[in-house]
Amino acid sequence: MNFLMKQITKLASDDILPLTCSRTGSCCFGNQVLLNPWELTLIANAKNITVREFSNLYCDFGGIRLRFDGELIFNQKKACRQYIENFGCSVYEGRPLACRLFPLGRYIQNSEAHYMFEGTIFPCLAECSEVTNLHSMTVTNYLSGQETELFEKAVDTYLGMVQNIADIAFTLLLAVIQGDVTT
């Protein structure tokens, strides 16, 4: 098997990048956006439908992944179902953290959040070259403008809870295997 590892470029909070959005919607094409239950609720509310309706209409895997199966094509990529041509995101106020961060990624190391992007060339320069004519800003200013703080806390809390459940399940499985617990 041939596994290709993509280059990751780590960012400092004071790095200045072309992070002002040109609103062309290229980020709304061909991506994978995972949702936690809180984000699913917010995005359904933004659409003015129930969580179950939103999940059934616009998500895969029981509501944890947004569908990117829209009719529109950008660079041979299908659109998020929430993207409307010549308008943008139909649920912009309720958009999840992945959309708020784009084109940045986020990871936690030693209990501290870090930001990065995939590749060596900043993604916006590759697909939205018009951003070079817009104002650049620091990573910190971009995150503030995208109102990511509450979403980051929600994601971190959710992932912590999921990790705790996985730890408990693993502990129980080991107990069963070792005969400490009967089934």
Buried (B, 14 or more C-beta within 10 A) or exposed (E): EEEEEEEEBEBEEEBEBBBBBBEBBBBBBBBEBBBBEBBBBBBBBBBEBEBEEBBEEBBEEEBBBBBBEBEBEBEEBBBBBBBBEEEBBBBEEBBBBBBBBBBBBBEEEEEEEBBBBBBEEBBBBEBBEEBEEBEBBBBEBBBEEBEBEEBBEBBBEBEEEEEEEEEEEEEEEEEEEEEEEEE
